[in-house]
Amino acid sequence: MGFFDRFRRESAPEAQARPQEPTFQASTAAATPPGETFDGLDDPRLLEYIRRGELNGGMNAREARALRNTAVLRCCTLISQSIGMLPLNLIASDDTKQVQSANPAHRLLKYRPNSWQTPLEFKSLLQLRTMLDGQSFARAIWSGNRPIMLIPMDRGSTKPRLTSTWQMVYDYTTPDGNLITLPAREVFHLRDLSLDGVNGLSRPKLSREALELAEQAERAASRTFRTGVMAGGAIEFEKELSDGAYKRLKESIAENHSGSENAGSWMLVEEGGTAKQFTSTAVNSQQIETRNHQIEEVARTYGVPRPLLMMDDTSWGSGIEQLAIFFIQYTLAPWFVSWEQAAARLFIADAQLDAIQFKFNEGALLRGTLNDQATFFSKALGAGGQSPWMSQNEVREISDLPRSSDPQADQLRNPMTQQPKGSGNEPPQTA
């Protein structure tokens, strides 16, 4: 493969829209694939490769490079894995809330979206791409009226647009370079913030300056540890040392005071030497403050509380439970609704919108400790003289326990104070 062939891969369908221009090719380079062009030596992908050593220096590479920032990596993995591990159920909208286990859309999103990904991997992938690119796509394969597979579409390969009749269509470039137009029925589209209602906005692109400042601060710290002076102090002499004294002092430093095991040790000097200890400079302190500030900027970008980014915060020990509730309510809850409505837009027909709905079980993230669960369940069953609002089987279902065969287990009653009818332990009836 020729050197310039590395830069021929371009996100589509933008590559199809650009006119084919004469391009320079190495003698061993193959013909340009359909829908892919190379703009010459001023191509930004080539410049990005020369500057950073990355083969794909386009838009997608810039967003993916944001994951090198550990704060961005923590935010994206925290949100995407939280979305991925929660089950997305298709339930009835009536009072029964019965899970539609026989519906093929329910089985796709909860059990097997395709033949090579688990539901956690599929949902985490689409959520991660949305956090980076502002939107993600998966192609829905239908067999008649039955969805049978959801296939993630490559980043940059799909461009949504509205037609003149206000119908959403998707211009998709296949891996072999062919451009096809897919109807909305065949594309699962998850988008982030949007200004036009069609394309989502990339958060790394919106916070580009903050991420670049964080990257420059990290590079400065790397250069400091790689080429900066790391000596702990200096030894001054009023007169020039003899060759023998200088040699003995240098050997003493190398043998007795080098390495991490001798950190903080002091040397014995001769001929009137005076030791001066180095202290932390204002530049080092300012660098630490700058890096901490950039972590806060990333936390604001993704709406993740500071302690969840492993920041040393006072609320880490005292208010961690309230912090988890804050994270679920203000960070994850909007994404829950986005997934539920995106799935409903694709899989639920207009005639069934009032009958069934997709729903995340966010209660799995709010269970708390066993002591907290016991307190909640006892109150739900009617402890303390209040009216119960949950039955025994509902409590057992939340706790992943098998249902009880007792007919009374499905009734709203306090099992500690109300005996089952016919047990012989009922209080005597009075006139």
PyMOL commands that set and color helices and strands:
alter all, ss='L'
color gray80, all
select helices_A, chain A and resi 3-7+14-17+44-52+59-68+70-85+104-110+119-133+184-186+203-206+208-227+243-256+260-262+282-302+306-309+315-318+320-347+350-352+362-365+370-380+383-385+392-398+407-410
alter helices_A, ss='H'
color red, helices_A
select strands_A, chain A and resi 88-92+135-143+146-152+158-162+168-173+179-183+187-191+233-236+274-277+356-360
alter strands_A, ss='S'
color yellow, strands_A
deselect
rebuild
show_as cartoon
